[in-house]
């Protein structure tokens, strides 16, 4: 997850250097962020020509190496036949690599040398150009992926079986650009290592104009090629430590492809100072807190206004409600996990991304990307260039919530909690249940889904709790529905009521709406109206529960 505990942004405005940097970064990052519900970054516009020349020179330099991959293919041993994906076989002893890397501080393993081009197998991504983009700008071909060939891959490591490589996900003919958004904890530690505690894959479908986001827990226990079984957030560190081709991102990219079948083309990495700067530069963000949070003050963050202290230990509770937050307050919201877990924290980080995109688009901050591009280079590390972003700007400006889908793993369903020999707590992927989720992540919304989500919904607050209609409306928007908060109801009620004015028995969204709004079957009323001005109406009661997420512990009081 972009450790919003550790993520960041900044922009610029003319009046002050801080404001200028903030504004520039905003314009640069927001497009990608909005588009893929993710950040868009690049190099200085003044260096664009130089960057083009440099890239061309690098490509020419590597051309002779591509031919050498055939030698690697011919000499590589066939992989041993094993069960595809993850298996439940575990071993009593850990390998020496695991014991050496049991702490968060990585050290190069004995005998591990930097990867060379002759150890790679080339599998190019076939470039396709969506018709919607052709008139604006022809996108660059996506970066070619080189798969690491490891003839000495172990059968077991880190106290468990090493899975075989997972088949690459089927892109179904779509032109997908995958960007890995990384947040690291470099500002919170003094050991010099970058732990990627926040990892969100933003997949931009340039064929259909839709976006999917997938949050990955930092404790996912995976095989890191050329090394051992370890937590996913240590792949970047190891890649940097051993001089892997393309550094930390190169090894993290290989790790995601090996274990999930997801090929990421670019990355953008930030820390938490920049995150606060970008949120402040757009005047803060509005967030619907649908599950109450309880936590201590966090380094670099501020307790949001509206939270209250609950005990002498210094814990604060942020109740369900609708809040306008500064960058430091949004950072606390995105980082907190005292009464939740990493899975829910990934959901909240995606929520912050949506809020930044929504605010930037509403305030017209997405219309000056080229002019403001050059200021972002000092704020974010990325492999994207200006051409990669330009073709995506129209999508960022036009996409609606029904075309943005959010995915995250479910603990004990997509993963199995486990303790390796060092006694830490990790999550083993469950291949059989995770694979369908990942394939859905690559699949855009169907026409039927889009039609169902186009239902108009008015939400009235009869709960007696301030702005709960906005909380419920945003919760519905999270699932692609265009709900509108209508303010207070004429009367207060205990039970939440859903009124269906469509009268449809087939092809209706009433069941999904009722599930998201926690409406009991006996409180769903069918009142068909051919002259209706709205399809559904929700009247929230005092027993309305917006928190339908797993893994969240009730707060004090």
N, C-alpha and C positions, 0 to 999 in steps of 0.2 A: 504494500500500500504506500502511497506517497506519504511516508510518515509525515502526515501533516504534523506529526510530532517533529518531523524533520523536513518539511517541504517549504518551497519558497518562491517568491516573486518580487518584482519591483518595477516601477515605471517612471515616466517622466512628464513633467509639466513645465511650461516655460518659466513661471514665477520663481521656482526654486530648483536646484539641481536634483533634489530628492523627487520633487514632483515631476520633473522632466523625465528622469529615469523611469519612474513609475508609469507614466503615460506611454512611453515608448515600448516598454516591456508588455504592457497591457495589450497594445495593438498587435504586438508580435505574437504573444502567447495565446490570447483569447481566441483568435480565429481557429487554431487547431483544437483548442480546448472545446470550443463550441461545436465545432464540426464533429469532432470525434468525442465530443465532450471531453476534450483533451487540449493540451497546450500546444501552441505553435510558436516555434522558435526558429532561429537561423543566425546567419552571420551578418556582419555590418554591411550595409548596402554599398558603402564606399569600397569594400573589399570583395564585392561580388565578382568583378572581372578577374581579380587575382585568384579567387577561389575556383573559378571555372578553369583557369589555366592550370592551377595546381592539381585539380581533380583529373584533368585530361592527362597531365604528365604522370600522375600516379597510375592511371589506367594503362598507359603505354609501358610503364615500368613493370607492371605485373603480367602483361601479356605473355612473355616467355615462360612465366611460372605456370600458366594455365595448362600448357602442354605437359608439364611434369606430373599433373594429377593422374594422367593415364598410367604412369609408372607406379604411382601409389595404388591405383586400382588393381593393376596386374599383380602386384606383390603382396597385397593385403590378404590376410587369412580370412576365410569365411567365418562369420560369427557363429558361436556355438548356439545350437538350437535350445531355446528355453521358452518358458511361458511369456507371451507378449504382455507388456504392462507390468503392474505390480502384483505380487503374490504374497500370501500371508506367512510363508516360511520364514522363520527367524532363527538366528544363531545365538548361542550363549556367549560367544566371545566377540569382541570388537576387533577390527583390523588395526594395524599399527597407525594407519593414516588417521583413522577416527580419533584414536587416543591422543594423537599429536595435535589434533584440531578440536579437542573437546571444548576449549574456551572460545570466546568470540574473537580472539586475536589470531589471525592466520599466519602461518609460516610456510615457506615453500617445502613441499614434501621431498624426501630424498629421491634422487633419480628423475625428478620431473623437470623437463626442459621446455623452453618456449616452443610453441607450435610453429611449424614452418609450412610453406605452401605445398610441399611434397607430401604432407600428411593429410591433405584435404581432398574431399571429393566434391566436385562442382555440381550443383543442381540449380540452374538459373530459374528465376521467377518469370514466366512469360508475360511481358508487358501488354496490357490492353488499354485502350483509350475510350472511356465512356463518352457517348455522344453529347451529353450535357456539358462536358468539359472542353470538347474540341474547339468550340467557338471562342472560348476564353483563352486557354493556353494548353499546349500539349504537355502532359505530365512527363517527367523524367521516367525512364525505365526503373523499376524497383531494384534495389541492391541485390546482387547475386548472393545466394547463401552457399557457403562451403561447409559441408558436413564433415565433422571430425571422424576419421577412421581410426578406431582403437583396437588393434588385434589382441591386446593384452587386457581387455576389459575383464574385471573380476566377476566371479559368480556371486560373491557375497562381500559385503562391506558395511561398516557402521552398525553391525549387529543385526542386519537383515539381508534378504536376498536382493541382488541388484536386478532390476527389471530389464527386459530387452527394450529396444527402442520402440516407441509408440509410433504407429503409422501417422504420416502427415495428414492433417485435416483436409478434407475435400473442399475446395473453394467453389465448387459447383459452377465454374465458369465466370464467377464474379471477379471484378477488378478490385481487390482489397489492398488497402494500405494500412499496415499495422504499426502503431507507434507505442513504445513502452514508456510510460510515464513513471519516473523513479524519484522517490524521495529518500534522502539518506540522513544519517544521524551525526554527520561530521561535526556539527556545532555543539553536540552534547557530549562528545568524548574527546579524550586527549591522546588517543593511541595512533592517530593518523590513518585509520582504516575507515572505509566507506561501507556501511551496512545498508543494504537496500531494503529498509523496513517497510517501504511503501512501493508497491508494484501494481500498476493498472495498465492493462493492455487495451488501447483504444483502436478498434478496427473500423476504418472508414471505407464504406462500400461506395466506390466511385461509379459503379454501374447504376445502383438504385438510389443513391443520395441518402443513405441511412447510416447510422452509427451504432456500434455496440461497445460497451465497456465491460471489462472483466477484471475484478479485483482478485489478487493472489495473496494468500496469507504468507507472512514471512517465515513461519515455522513449517511450511510444507517440506516434507522430508523426501528428497529426490536424489537421483544419481547425477552428479556433476561430472561430465565427461573428462576423462584423463585424471580423475582424482578419486572420489569416494562418494558414499552416501552422506549427505549433509543437508542442513537447512538451506532453503532456497536463497535466503538473504545473504549467504556467504559466498555465492557463486561469483559475484562481482569482485569481492575482495581477493579471492583466489586467482581470478583471471589477471588482476593487476599485479599480484605478488609474483606470479610465475612468468609474466610477460607473454600472455596468450595473445594470439593474433586478434587485433581490434580491442585488446585490453580486457577490462572487466566486462564491458558490454558484449564483446565477442563470446566470452564464455557463458555469460548469462543467456545470451541468445541461443547458443548451442544447448544449454540446459533446458530451456523452455521447449525447443524443438524435440529434444530427445524424450522428455517426460510427458509433454502435453500434445505434441504434434502441431504446435503453433509457431509459425515463423514470423518474428517481428523484424521489420525492415529498418526502423529508426528508433532512436531513444532520445528522451529529453530529461535531464536530471537537474533537480533543484534542491535547495535547502529551505529551512523554515524562515529565514530573514526575508527572502524574496516573496514568500507566500504572504506574509503580513503586508509587505509593501504593495503588492498588486491589489489586494482587497481594499486597502486604504485609498489607493489611487482612484478606484472607481466609486469611492464614497461609501464603502462597506457593502455587505450582502445581507439579504433577508433570508432567514432559514426557519423552516418549520420543524421544531423539535417534537417528533412523534413518540419518542421513548425518553423518559426522564433519565438524566445522567447524574451520577454522583462521583466526585473525585476531589483530589487535593489540587491546590494551585500547581501549575506545571511550568517548568523553566521556559522562559521566552514568551509565555502566553499570559492572558489575563482572564480572570473569572468573568463570564458574561453578566451584564446587568440583567437582573431578574433572578439570578441564582441566590440562594441563601445558605448561610452556614448552619450545619446540623449537629455538630459535636465538637468536643474540645480538641480532637485530633486535627481539626482544621479542614474537614471535608465539607464540600459544598454540593448542593443539589440544584440542578437546573430542571425545573418542571416542564411538562408538556406545554407548548405554547408557540407563538410566532414572534421571532426576535430579529431586530436589526443589529448586526454585529460588526465590530471593527476587525481589522486583520488579526490582532492579538486575541480577541475573543473567539473568532472563527477558528483560530489555531487550537485553542483549548477544546472547542467542540469536536474538531477533527481528530485530535490526538487522544482524547479521553478514552480509557477502557477499563476503569476500575470495576464497574458493575456490568461491563459488556466484554466482548472478546474481539480478536483481530478480524473476525468475519464481519461483525457489525461495524467495526471501525472502517473497514473498506467501503461499506455502504454509505457511511456518513461522509467519507472523503469524496465519493462520487457525487453526493448531494451538494457538497461545496462547489465542485466543478460546474455542476448545472447552474448553481446560483450565480457564479461569476459570469458564465456565458450569458445568462438571462439579463443580468445587470448591464453588461457591456453592450449587448445588442440594443437594449431598451434606451440606453443613453447615447447611441450613435458612435460608440468608440471603435467600431469595426470597419470604418470606412477609409482609413488612412494607413493601411498596413505597410505599403512600400516606403512611404516617407518616414515612418517611425521605426523601421526595421533595425537600423544599425545600433540602436542603444541596448538591445537585449543581449548582445554577445557576452557582456561581462556578467550577466546575471544567470545564465543557464548554459549548461553543457549539452550539446546536441549534435547529431549527425545530419540534420535536415538543412537544406539550403533554401534560398528564397523561391526558386522555381517550384519546389515541392509544395510550398504553401499557397502560392498565388491561385492555382486552380481550385483550391479548397475554400477560398473566401466566399464565393457565391453560396456555397452550401451552408457555411456558418451563418450567413445572414437569412437564409430561407427555411432552414430545417425547423420542424416543430417537434413537440415532445412525443408524438405518436411514432416518430421515426428514430427515436433514441431509446435503445434498450440497455438495461443494466443487468449484469450477471455477477454472481458471487457464489462461492462454494458453501455448502451446508455441512456443518460439522456433524460427524457420525453418519452421514449419508454419502457425501462425496469424499470424505476423509475418515480415517480411523485414528483416534488419539492413541499415542504410544510413547513409551519411554525407551530410548536407546541405552546402551550400557553405561553411558556417562550420567544417567539419571535425569537428563533434561526432558522436556515435554515437546513432542513434535506431532505432526499430522501426516500420516501415510496416505497417499492418494489411493482411492478406490477406483480402479480403471473402469469397471463395468458401469458404474453410475456417473463417473465424470465424463466419459466419452460422449454420451448424448448431450450433456450440457455444453460441451465445447463445440459440438457440431451445430447446436442451436445458436451459439455465439457467432458462428460464421454465416448463419442464415438470416436474411433480412425479414422484416415483418411481412406476412402474407397479405394479399388483398383483403381477405376475410377479416384478419386482425385489424387492419387499418379501418375497415368499415365499422366494425364494432366499436373501435375507439373514438369514432367520430360522433358518437352519441353525446348530446348536450346534457350537462348535469349542473343543476343549481343546488348549492349547499347552504342551508340556513342553520344558524346557531341557536338551538333551544336548550343548551346544556347549562347556561349560567356561567360558563368559563370563558374568559376573554379570548377572542379571536380563534376559537377552536374551529370555526368554519374554514378559516384559512389553512389550518393544520390538515383538516380532512380533505380539502380541495387539492393541496399539494401532495398528499399521500396518494390520491387518485391519479394525479399527474405523473407520479413516479412510475405508474403502470401504463402510462400512455393516454389516459383519459383527459379530455378537455373540461375539467370541472371548474366552476366559478364560485368563489365565496361571495355570498349575498348578504352577509351581516346577520343581525339578530332575527330570530323567528318571532312571530306574533305572540306565541306563548311558550313557556318552558315545558319540557317533558322529561320523563325518566328514561324511556326507551327510545332508541334511535329508529326512525321510520323512513322507509324507502318507498316512494310513490312512482309507479311505472305508468307513464302516459302513452306508451307506444302500443301496448296490448299485444305485442308479438309473443308467439309461443316458440318460434324457431328463429335462430339467428339473432337472439337478443343478448345484450350484455348484462342483464339484470343479475345473474348469478355471480359474475365477477365483481360487479359493483357492490353487491351485498357482502361478499367475502372481504373485500378490502375495507369496507366501512363497518364491518362487524355487525351487520344487521341480522337479527334472528328471522327465520322463515315466516313466523306468524306476524312479523312487523313489515312484511313486504306487501304493499297494496297495489292492485292493478286497477287503474282508472283510465281506460282508453279514451283518447281525446283527439279526433282528427284535426281539430283546430289548435292543437297545442303549440306553444311557443318554446317549449323545452321538453326533452325526452324523459328525463328523470329528475326527481326532486328528493333531496335528503334533508331531514330535520333531525339534527343531532340532539340526543338526550344526555342527561347528566351521567349516564352509565357508559357513554361512548368510550371505547378503548382504541386509540390510534396505534398502539404498540403491538404489532402482530409479528415482530421479529423473534427469532430464536436466540438463545444464549444470553438473555438480558435479565439481570437480577433486580428485583424490586428495590427501590431506593429507600433510605431511612425516612420514616414518617409517612 
